[in-house]
Amino acid sequence: MATVDVDLPHVKDEDPHHHGPAKGIGRWLYTTNHKDIGSMYLIFSLSMFMIGGIMALIIRAELFQPGLQLVEPNFFNQMTTMHGLIMVFGAVMPAFVGLANWMIPMQIGAPDMALPRMNNWSFWILPFAFLILLSSLFMPGGAPNFGWTFYAPLSTTYAPESVTFFIFGVHIMGASSIMGAINIIATILNMRAPGMTLMKMPLFVWTWLITAFLLIAVMPVLAGVVTMMLMDIHFGTSFFNAAGGGDPVLFQHVFWFFGHPEVYIMILPAFGIISEIIPTFARKRLFGYSSMVYAVASIALLSFVVWAHHMFTVGMPLVGEVFFMFATMLIAVPTGVKVFNWVATMFRGSMTFETPMLFALAFVVLFTLGGFSGLMLAIAPADFQYHDTYFVVAHFHYVLVPGAIFSIMAATYYWLPKWTGHQLNETMGKLHFWLSFVGVNITFFPMHFVGLAGMPRRIPDYALQFADFNSMASVGAFIFGFSQLVFIYNVIQNVRAGEKASAQVWEGAQGLEWTIPSPAPYHTFSTPPKVD
Amino acid sequence: MAESNDKQTKRLAVRLATAALAMFGFGFALVPLYDVFCDITGLNGKNFKQGAAEISTVDRSRTVKVQFVTANPADMPWDFKPNERSIRVFPGEDKQTAFYAKNPTSNWMVAQAVPSVTPSEAAPYLHKVNCFCFDRQPLDAGADTEMPLVFVVDPELPSHISTITLSYALYDLTESQTVTQTNINKDKGRASL
C-alpha cells in the first residue's frame, strides 16, 4: 500500500456545482452519488438478509424435531429454494456491490463511480427483481420449490407456474450485476488518482476488479441458462428435455459453469476486506501484497475449470472425475497462500481486538474450516458418500456465513465510523460478535456429523438418529438469527449518535479513505489527491 | 476529469458490455459444444456405430454378455420390454433379437426409442446393423408389435469389458407428429420393418 500524503482543498469547496444531497425521496430515486447508492445497496441487502433469514428460521424450526410439525413439504421446499436465492443474489452480492460503491472511489481517490447514471439504474432495478421473485410466494402453485440450483427438468417440466417469474427475476438481477461490474471495472481502470498505480491499490479494490471480470464472464451464462429454461417451458424447445433430444445433464454443466465462478464472486471481495482489516489492527503492513494479488487472480482463473466437481455423481468417466478432482484441489494452493499471508501479517504485530478485527479473525479460522470440508468434498470417490447430504450444507454455510457474511459485517463495523462520523459502540459490537460466533458454530458444526452419517439435504423430515444434532442446529440458528437484531441496533444507533470519530478512526489504518474527514462529505476527491 | 477520460470510460464500458453479450452467446454455444464433446469422447454412451459393420472375423475365444434394459418416461403409457433380458455373443458375430411394444391407449400414437450404452467406453464397439431406434414407431390404439434389433460386438472390444448394457428409453412423439402424420404414413413400412 502507498503511503498517502494529501491536502484537502476539496473539503470546504464553495463551488455551487458541488451541492449537498437533494431533499426528500428524490434524493434516493435520482441520486447518482456513489455514497447514496452504496448506502441503498447495503440497506437493501440487509433487508434481504432478514427476509432470507426468516426463511432459514422456518426451515430450522421445522427441522427442530423429526416428523412434520409446522409446514407442508412443498412449502418447506419453497423455503429452501427462496432462502438460497435470496441470500446469494439478494444479500451477499448486493452487500459487496454496496461496499464497492462506497469504498472504491474513496480508496482510489476518485470523485465518484465512472458511470454514475448507470449506477443508479443498476441499483433501482434490483428491488423490482426481488419483488417479482418474492411475489411468487403468493401465486397459485406457490414459489419456486426446486432448490436454488434449479436443476432441469425439475425446474422446467415439473415446476410450478411461478417459474416464469423466477426466470424474469434472475434476468433482472443478472442485468443489475453486469452493469454494476462494468461500472466497477471502468472506475478502477480509468478513475484512479495520479500515482495510484495498479500495484498500489488497496486489496479490496484489487479483489473487486477481479470479481467484476468474473461477473461479466458468468452472469450472462446464467441469463443464458434461464433463457433456455424459458424456451423449454413456453416455446417448445428441448434444451433439457430428453424426449425432444435434449439432455438434463447439459443443464448441470451450463449451470455450474456459472455456478462455480459465482461461488468465488461471493468470496473474493471478502478476501479483500480481510486483507484491509488485519493489517490495520495488527499495525503491520499486509504480508506478501503482490502474492495476494496473484493468488486472487489464479483462484479466479481456476474457478472456470472446476465446475464439474458439483456433479461427480452424474456418471462422468473416470478421466473427468480425476481432472476435476485435482483441478479443485489445486485451488487450495492460492487459498493457502492467502491464509498464510494473513497469519504472517499478524505474526509479531501489535494486535488489538476491536469488533472488525474479531470478525476478521473469525473469518480466517472458520473460512479455513469451510475450505477444508471443501477439500474433503473434492475427493471424487468420497464425494459419492457426501453428495447432497448435510455435509455439503455445512461446507457451503461455513464459507458463506462466517466467510462472506462475517466479512461484510467486519467491513460494516470497520468503515461505519467513516460513513456516519460516529465511533463504534465497542461493547455492543463485541456482544454482536460473540453471539454470532457462538450461534454460527452451534448451527453449522453439527451438520457435518449428520451429513457424514447420511442425512440428505432439502428434506423436511429425517430419520430419528439425526434428531439431537438437528435440534442443536436449530437452537444455534435462532441464536444467530436473533443476534442480528443487535447488529441492526448497532448500525441504527451509530447513524443517530455517538462519540465523534476522527478522520483516522483506527490507529493503524492506512489508505486514502482515512485522509478524508468522518463522516465522509457528500463529495470527496473532486480534486484528485496525489499519491506517492 | 478530462474529456479524454470520459471517452475512454465510454469505450471501455462498451467493450465490457460486448464481452457480456458474447458470454451470453457462449452460454448457448455450450449446447452444440457439449454434443460435439460427447461425440468425440463418447462420454454419454451414444456414439455407437450404425449400419452395416465391416467385421469379418469372429472371435470365438471369449463371449460378451449384452444386457437389454428398457425405460419409459413418466408420461409414456406403452408396454415396452425386451424379448430377451440378456444374450451371450462372440465378438464379431451377428445377433438378432427383438423388443415388444404395445400401445394400450385408445389413441393412435408415435414413439421413438433413444438408446444408450453402459459402460460408455464400450459404445464405439457396439455396431447396430439394424435397429428399431433408427425410426419412429407408430401404433394404432391397442396394437402391438415386435421391433427387431441386429447388432455386432466389435472384436476390438477391450478385453476388460465382459458385459455391455444397452438401454432404451421410449419417448412419446405423438404431439410433434400429428402435424406431419402424412409423412409418417409414408415411411410406415420402413418403421415397422
Chai-1 contact restraints between the chains, C-beta under 6 A:
chainA,res_idxA,chainB,res_idxB,connection_type,confidence,min_distance_angstrom,max_distance_angstrom,comment,restraint_id
A,A114,B,T9,contact,1.0,0.0,6.0,A-B,restraint_1
A,I178,B,A20,contact,1.0,0.0,6.0,A-B,restraint_2
A,I182,B,A13,contact,1.0,0.0,6.0,A-B,restraint_3
A,I182,B,L16,contact,1.0,0.0,6.0,A-B,restraint_4
A,I185,B,L16,contact,1.0,0.0,6.0,A-B,restraint_5
A,A186,B,T9,contact,1.0,0.0,6.0,A-B,restraint_6
A,A186,B,L12,contact,1.0,0.0,6.0,A-B,restraint_7
A,A186,B,A13,contact,1.0,0.0,6.0,A-B,restraint_8
A,N190,B,N5,contact,1.0,0.0,6.0,A-B,restraint_9
A,N190,B,Q8,contact,1.0,0.0,6.0,A-B,restraint_10
A,N190,B,T9,contact,1.0,0.0,6.0,A-B,restraint_11
A,I216,B,L16,contact,1.0,0.0,6.0,A-B,restraint_12
A,I216,B,A19,contact,1.0,0.0,6.0,A-B,restraint_13
A,I216,B,A20,contact,1.0,0.0,6.0,A-B,restraint_14
A,A217,B,M23,contact,1.0,0.0,6.0,A-B,restraint_15
A,P220,B,A20,contact,1.0,0.0,6.0,A-B,restraint_16
A,P220,B,M23,contact,1.0,0.0,6.0,A-B,restraint_17
A,P220,B,F24,contact,1.0,0.0,6.0,A-B,restraint_18
A,V221,B,M23,contact,1.0,0.0,6.0,A-B,restraint_19
A,V221,B,G27,contact,1.0,0.0,6.0,A-B,restraint_20
A,A223,B,F24,contact,1.0,0.0,6.0,A-B,restraint_21
A,G224,B,F24,contact,1.0,0.0,6.0,A-B,restraint_22
A,G224,B,G27,contact,1.0,0.0,6.0,A-B,restraint_23
A,G224,B,F28,contact,1.0,0.0,6.0,A-B,restraint_24
A,A243,B,Y171,contact,1.0,0.0,6.0,A-B,restraint_25
A,L250,B,Y34,contact,1.0,0.0,6.0,A-B,restraint_26
A,V254,B,L30,contact,1.0,0.0,6.0,A-B,restraint_27
A,P317,B,L43,contact,1.0,0.0,6.0,A-B,restraint_28
